Amino acid sequence: MLNLSGWRNFLYVLPAVLVYAVFLLLPLLASLGISFTEWDGTSLPVFSGVSNYLRMFSDPVFWIALGNNAILMLFYTLLPISIGLLLCSFLYDTRNNSERSVLRILFFLPYIMPMAVLGVVWRWLYNPAFGPIDQLLRAIGLPQLAMSWLGDFTWALPAVGLVATWYFFGFCLVLFMAGLQRMDPSLLEAADLDGSSRRQKFMRITLPALRPEVRIALLLTVIASLKAFDLVYVMTQGGPGTSTMVTNIFMYKQGFDLHYFGYASSVAVFSMLIVLGINYLIHLALKERY
């Protein structure tokens, strides 16, 4: 007998399944297939086996790009989560609810803006000729610190990374504040009665209670660091040289500038495997233990 309720449930999820298949699953399978070919985007693809992957593993620029992604994890993940936890602990102890709400909104504001827009704004702020950062350094008597931040081989990547930190720490803060609202306040009151210090309360009560939120923040920020493209492209386009080259910009240049679409697809597939592997490790490290 036909199960009508089962078909009805399937019809409800069918639009989402179609969107997922058309915009994610099919392009993913197409990229996987193209990665085993030589294709310039105009002629027919020519099967080349694993030659693109061998070329990728022997390409020094690809490893430089992957290393830059690893460095960006510090600015996309470690610093925003650390700052978010510290500010969360500070705001949670603030008794004035209106003051807490205003600060939370102000810290969260950068996250609602597109990263490409922030890249344009910060490129202007970093401008060595008329940018406010260098102008301020000269005004306070520190002209030796004024430099072409985005044109310096040493400081270009940290300069871009600090913008990502400023973008993500407000998101982490709001996420952690939401996690604290579900925590039983009697735990902290009992710790106060036992004479626990602020540091002990944070390490023994607050931080373990925020494990689910920390896992979500880690997953989203790590994925963002490995997918970094718009912010870096708008601010530096991977330069100077390869100092801010990341895997997505490397893939973009190989595909759309040099028309090596098979090679670009192999980079995309390998980057996806890295994201899946790191996410799996995060789940293992922070999974709930009962």
Secondary structure in CASP SS format (residue, H / E / C, confidence):
PFRMAT SS
TARGET T0000
AUTHOR 0000-0000-0000
METHOD secondary structure of the structure
MODEL  1
M C 1.00
L C 1.00
N C 1.00
L H 1.00
S H 1.00
G H 1.00
W H 1.00
R H 1.00
N H 1.00
F H 1.00
L H 1.00
Y H 1.00
V H 1.00
L H 1.00
P H 1.00
A H 1.00
V H 1.00
L H 1.00
V H 1.00
Y H 1.00
A H 1.00
V H 1.00
F H 1.00
L H 1.00
L H 1.00
L H 1.00
P H 1.00
L H 1.00
L H 1.00
A H 1.00
S H 1.00
L H 1.00
G H 1.00
I H 1.00
S C 1.00
F C 1.00
T E 1.00
E E 1.00
W C 1.00
D C 1.00
G C 1.00
T C 1.00
S C 1.00
L C 1.00
P C 1.00
V E 1.00
F E 1.00
S C 1.00
G C 1.00
V C 1.00
S H 1.00
N H 1.00
Y H 1.00
L H 1.00
R H 1.00
M H 1.00
F H 1.00
S C 1.00
D C 1.00
P H 1.00
V H 1.00
F H 1.00
W H 1.00
I H 1.00
A H 1.00
L H 1.00
G H 1.00
N H 1.00
N H 1.00
A H 1.00
I H 1.00
L H 1.00
M H 1.00
L H 1.00
F H 1.00
Y H 1.00
T H 1.00
L H 1.00
L H 1.00
P H 1.00
I H 1.00
S H 1.00
I H 1.00
G H 1.00
L H 1.00
L H 1.00
L H 1.00
C H 1.00
S H 1.00
F H 1.00
L H 1.00
Y H 1.00
D C 1.00
T C 1.00
R C 1.00
N C 1.00
N H 1.00
S H 1.00
E H 1.00
R H 1.00
S H 1.00
V H 1.00
L H 1.00
R H 1.00
I H 1.00
L H 1.00
F H 1.00
F H 1.00
L H 1.00
P H 1.00
Y H 1.00
I H 1.00
M C 1.00
P C 1.00
M H 1.00
A H 1.00
V H 1.00
L H 1.00
G H 1.00
V H 1.00
V H 1.00
W H 1.00
R H 1.00
W H 1.00
L H 1.00
Y C 1.00
N C 1.00
P C 1.00
A C 1.00
F C 1.00
G C 1.00
P H 1.00
I H 1.00
D H 1.00
Q H 1.00
L H 1.00
L H 1.00
R H 1.00
A H 1.00
I C 1.00
G C 1.00
L C 1.00
P H 1.00
Q H 1.00
L H 1.00
A C 1.00
M C 1.00
S C 1.00
W H 1.00
L H 1.00
G H 1.00
D C 1.00
F C 1.00
T C 1.00
W C 1.00
A H 1.00
L H 1.00
P H 1.00
A H 1.00
V H 1.00
G H 1.00
L H 1.00
V H 1.00
A H 1.00
T H 1.00
W H 1.00
Y H 1.00
F H 1.00
F H 1.00
G H 1.00
F H 1.00
C H 1.00
L H 1.00
V H 1.00
L H 1.00
F H 1.00
M H 1.00
A H 1.00
G H 1.00
L H 1.00
Q H 1.00
R C 1.00
M C 1.00
D C 1.00
P H 1.00
S H 1.00
L H 1.00
L H 1.00
E H 1.00
A H 1.00
A H 1.00
D H 1.00
L H 1.00
D C 1.00
G C 1.00
S C 1.00
S C 1.00
R H 1.00
R H 1.00
Q H 1.00
K H 1.00
F H 1.00
M H 1.00
R H 1.00
I H 1.00
T H 1.00
L H 1.00
P H 1.00
A H 1.00
L C 1.00
R H 1.00
P H 1.00
E H 1.00
V H 1.00
R H 1.00
I H 1.00
A H 1.00
L H 1.00
L H 1.00
L H 1.00
T H 1.00
V H 1.00
I H 1.00
A H 1.00
S H 1.00
L H 1.00
K C 1.00
A C 1.00
F C 1.00
D H 1.00
L H 1.00
V H 1.00
Y H 1.00
V H 1.00
M H 1.00
T C 1.00
Q C 1.00
G C 1.00
G C 1.00
P C 1.00
G C 1.00
T C 1.00
S C 1.00
T C 1.00
M C 1.00
V C 1.00
T H 1.00
N H 1.00
I H 1.00
F H 1.00
M H 1.00
Y H 1.00
K H 1.00
Q H 1.00
G H 1.00
F H 1.00
D H 1.00
L C 1.00
H C 1.00
Y C 1.00
F H 1.00
G H 1.00
Y H 1.00
A H 1.00
S H 1.00
S H 1.00
V H 1.00
A H 1.00
V H 1.00
F H 1.00
S H 1.00
M H 1.00
L H 1.00
I H 1.00
V H 1.00
L H 1.00
G H 1.00
I H 1.00
N H 1.00
Y H 1.00
L H 1.00
I H 1.00
H H 1.00
L H 1.00
A H 1.00
L H 1.00
K C 1.00
E C 1.00
R C 1.00
Y C 1.00
END
